[in-house]
Amino acid sequence: MTRTGKIARLPLGIREELNRRLQDGKVGKGLVVWLNSLPQARAVLAKQFGGRPINKENLSGWRLGGYVDWERRERMNGLSRLATNVARKDERAKPVGDECRPSQIGPAAANQSQLKPN
């Protein structure tokens, strides 16, 4: 979903910093004051929103939309990094198929040939 509000139109670096601050538990007026103090934010607001500043409603909308999207992406990126690290560290991982010997998959499987059907 493409977001078009005041905060969504800010440069990526500012949005990322805002999201980190939200994640750290920062809230409300302090964030609004900080955003409106940034020269890059003021430039975007002047050009695209007639100079109207970011307000608490804008921040609330971002927290329920853009921030939630960002959190989801961060969580997925973290899971992806974790899976990559696990795969790199697991030197015991063997391909499945003809290359896999019974001794590599455990004693129960190795003894499967000794099992008789009921």
C-alpha beads as a LAMMPS data file, in Angstrom:
LAMMPS data file: protein, C-alpha beads

118 atoms
117 bonds

1 atom types
1 bond types

-500.0 500.0 xlo xhi
-500.0 500.0 ylo yhi
-500.0 500.0 zlo zhi

Masses

1 110.0

Atoms # bond

1 1 1 0.000 0.000 0.000
2 1 1 1.349 3.405 -0.942
3 1 1 1.027 5.949 1.829
4 1 1 0.508 9.593 0.943
5 1 1 0.245 11.472 4.259
6 1 1 2.651 14.043 5.643
7 1 1 4.895 11.556 7.394
8 1 1 4.865 9.126 4.466
9 1 1 6.223 11.899 2.231
10 1 1 9.197 12.590 4.473
11 1 1 12.623 11.288 3.417
12 1 1 13.291 7.631 4.227
13 1 1 15.979 8.434 6.800
14 1 1 13.576 10.554 8.839
15 1 1 10.858 7.897 8.673
16 1 1 13.343 5.231 9.761
17 1 1 14.454 7.339 12.733
18 1 1 10.835 8.047 13.654
19 1 1 10.050 4.333 13.531
20 1 1 13.030 3.512 15.764
21 1 1 11.892 6.164 18.239
22 1 1 8.368 4.729 18.234
23 1 1 9.822 1.263 18.757
24 1 1 11.790 2.617 21.736
25 1 1 8.537 3.820 23.295
26 1 1 8.718 7.535 22.487
27 1 1 5.287 9.098 22.122
28 1 1 3.226 12.123 21.222
29 1 1 4.129 15.751 21.380
30 1 1 7.890 15.270 21.645
31 1 1 7.973 13.384 18.355
32 1 1 5.745 15.957 16.657
33 1 1 8.014 18.794 17.850
34 1 1 11.100 16.898 16.714
35 1 1 9.664 16.195 13.238
36 1 1 8.551 19.787 12.725
37 1 1 12.003 21.038 13.748
38 1 1 13.804 19.177 10.972
39 1 1 14.736 21.342 7.960
40 1 1 14.055 18.488 5.501
41 1 1 10.621 17.910 7.018
42 1 1 9.797 21.626 6.887
43 1 1 10.812 21.692 3.212
44 1 1 8.469 18.786 2.370
45 1 1 5.643 20.343 4.369
46 1 1 6.128 23.705 2.642
47 1 1 6.218 22.206 -0.835
48 1 1 3.473 19.584 -0.553
49 1 1 1.235 20.665 2.325
50 1 1 1.210 24.450 2.220
51 1 1 3.549 24.616 5.214
52 1 1 1.012 23.001 7.557
53 1 1 2.988 21.236 10.301
54 1 1 2.751 17.619 11.329
55 1 1 0.253 17.195 14.167
56 1 1 -0.691 14.481 16.666
57 1 1 -3.327 13.089 14.294
58 1 1 -0.700 12.661 11.571
59 1 1 1.541 10.819 14.015
60 1 1 -1.331 8.649 15.220
61 1 1 -2.211 7.729 11.628
62 1 1 1.421 6.837 10.943
63 1 1 1.641 4.733 14.092
64 1 1 -1.391 2.703 12.960
65 1 1 -0.260 2.369 9.340
66 1 1 3.279 3.113 8.200
67 1 1 4.860 2.116 11.491
68 1 1 2.963 -1.191 11.566
69 1 1 4.169 -1.910 8.015
70 1 1 7.739 -1.050 9.035
71 1 1 7.565 -3.328 12.105
72 1 1 6.321 -6.190 9.935
73 1 1 9.176 -5.698 7.463
74 1 1 11.709 -5.486 10.289
75 1 1 10.395 -8.721 11.798
76 1 1 10.546 -10.505 8.423
77 1 1 14.062 -9.178 7.765
78 1 1 15.127 -10.398 11.200
79 1 1 13.712 -13.859 10.561
80 1 1 15.429 -13.971 7.195
81 1 1 18.782 -12.994 8.754
82 1 1 18.299 -15.609 11.476
83 1 1 17.530 -18.355 8.946
84 1 1 20.587 -17.380 6.888
85 1 1 22.836 -17.456 9.954
86 1 1 21.486 -20.825 11.078
87 1 1 22.010 -22.283 7.607
88 1 1 25.584 -21.002 7.498
89 1 1 26.418 -22.395 10.929
90 1 1 24.822 -25.798 10.376
91 1 1 27.699 -27.671 8.775
92 1 1 25.919 -30.955 9.440
93 1 1 23.158 -30.191 6.937
94 1 1 23.232 -32.741 4.154
95 1 1 21.244 -32.858 0.935
96 1 1 18.265 -35.183 0.932
97 1 1 18.279 -37.923 -1.655
98 1 1 20.712 -40.553 -2.894
99 1 1 23.634 -38.786 -1.234
100 1 1 22.119 -39.410 2.194
101 1 1 23.302 -42.613 3.885
102 1 1 21.259 -44.319 6.618
103 1 1 23.981 -43.497 9.165
104 1 1 23.343 -39.808 8.525
105 1 1 19.630 -39.964 9.325
106 1 1 19.639 -41.971 12.565
107 1 1 19.545 -45.529 13.850
108 1 1 15.793 -46.010 13.408
109 1 1 16.010 -45.239 9.717
110 1 1 19.176 -47.306 9.326
111 1 1 17.357 -50.323 10.751
112 1 1 14.264 -49.819 8.611
113 1 1 15.309 -52.670 6.324
114 1 1 15.001 -55.043 9.300
115 1 1 11.362 -54.136 9.899
116 1 1 8.747 -56.629 8.734
117 1 1 5.283 -55.582 7.577
118 1 1 2.405 -56.511 9.934

Bonds

1 1 1 2
2 1 2 3
3 1 3 4
4 1 4 5
5 1 5 6
6 1 6 7
7 1 7 8
8 1 8 9
9 1 9 10
10 1 10 11
11 1 11 12
12 1 12 13
13 1 13 14
14 1 14 15
15 1 15 16
16 1 16 17
17 1 17 18
18 1 18 19
19 1 19 20
20 1 20 21
21 1 21 22
22 1 22 23
23 1 23 24
24 1 24 25
25 1 25 26
26 1 26 27
27 1 27 28
28 1 28 29
29 1 29 30
30 1 30 31
31 1 31 32
32 1 32 33
33 1 33 34
34 1 34 35
35 1 35 36
36 1 36 37
37 1 37 38
38 1 38 39
39 1 39 40
40 1 40 41
41 1 41 42
42 1 42 43
43 1 43 44
44 1 44 45
45 1 45 46
46 1 46 47
47 1 47 48
48 1 48 49
49 1 49 50
50 1 50 51
51 1 51 52
52 1 52 53
53 1 53 54
54 1 54 55
55 1 55 56
56 1 56 57
57 1 57 58
58 1 58 59
59 1 59 60
60 1 60 61
61 1 61 62
62 1 62 63
63 1 63 64
64 1 64 65
65 1 65 66
66 1 66 67
67 1 67 68
68 1 68 69
69 1 69 70
70 1 70 71
71 1 71 72
72 1 72 73
73 1 73 74
74 1 74 75
75 1 75 76
76 1 76 77
77 1 77 78
78 1 78 79
79 1 79 80
80 1 80 81
81 1 81 82
82 1 82 83
83 1 83 84
84 1 84 85
85 1 85 86
86 1 86 87
87 1 87 88
88 1 88 89
89 1 89 90
90 1 90 91
91 1 91 92
92 1 92 93
93 1 93 94
94 1 94 95
95 1 95 96
96 1 96 97
97 1 97 98
98 1 98 99
99 1 99 100
100 1 100 101
101 1 101 102
102 1 102 103
103 1 103 104
104 1 104 105
105 1 105 106
106 1 106 107
107 1 107 108
108 1 108 109
109 1 109 110
110 1 110 111
111 1 111 112
112 1 112 113
113 1 113 114
114 1 114 115
115 1 115 116
116 1 116 117
117 1 117 118
